[in-house]
């Protein structure tokens, strides 16, 4: 998957919400890390919730809690980057 500059910049800036130490220092490293971790970009909240329901045990989690999960990185254009730690 190709990650655009918006995804890479948001991940670089906010990676500490998911990881204790930085996993990437620049856009190239962020791109390589996201590729290796098979991160996905979803176009809206409904797609994020469907992804979580299909791929993770979210028993007892509200939609709001899913969107606030540390794996979810909201992008300024309304999309979401999901990175599994």
N, C-alpha and C positions, 0 to 999 in steps of 0.2 A: 504494500500500500504506500502511496505517496502522501506525505504529511506536508501541508502548506505552511507557510511562514507563521501564520497566526497560531496554528497548533503548536509549533515548535517553540515560539516565544512564550506562550502561556505555560507550557510544560516546564520550560527552563525557569520561569519566574516562580511557579507554584509547586515545584517538585517536592518541596519540604512537607507538603500536606500528606504525602504518601510515604516518603523515605526520610530516615533520620539523617542521612548524609547525601550530598549531591551525587547523582548518578550521571549527570551530564554538565559540562562547563560551557558548551557553545552549541550553535544550531546543528552542526554536523554530528556531534555526539548525541544530541537529543534525538535527531532523526534515526541514528543507528540504534539507540536504546529503544525507541518506540517500535521500530521494525522488529528488533529481537524479541520484545515482549508482546508482540502481536496486538498492540494497542489499536483501538477502533474509534472511528469518528461517527457519531450519530447526529442526524439532522435536527432532532427535537426531543422533548422530554418523553413523549410516548415511545420513541425508539429506544431510549435509555432504559426505561422501565421494562420494555419487552426483552431487551438484551439481558438485564439482570434476572428476570424471571426464567429465561431460557438457559442461563449459564451459571447461576449462583443460587445458593439457598438463602432466600430472603424472607423466610417465614417470619411473620410478625412485624415486618418493616412496612412503614407507610411509604407512599410515593415520595413524599417530601424527604423522608430519611434516606431513600435510595439516591435522590438527587444530591443530597448532602454527604454521601459516602466519600471517603478519602480517595477512592479510585476515579471519581468523576470530576473532570475539569471543565467547568462551563467556559465557552469561548465567547468573545464579545459579539459575534455575529449570530448568536442564538444556538449554535451547534454545541455538541458536547464531545470531549475527548475522554475515552475510558481506558485507563491503564491498570492492569492487574499487577499488584505488587509482588 
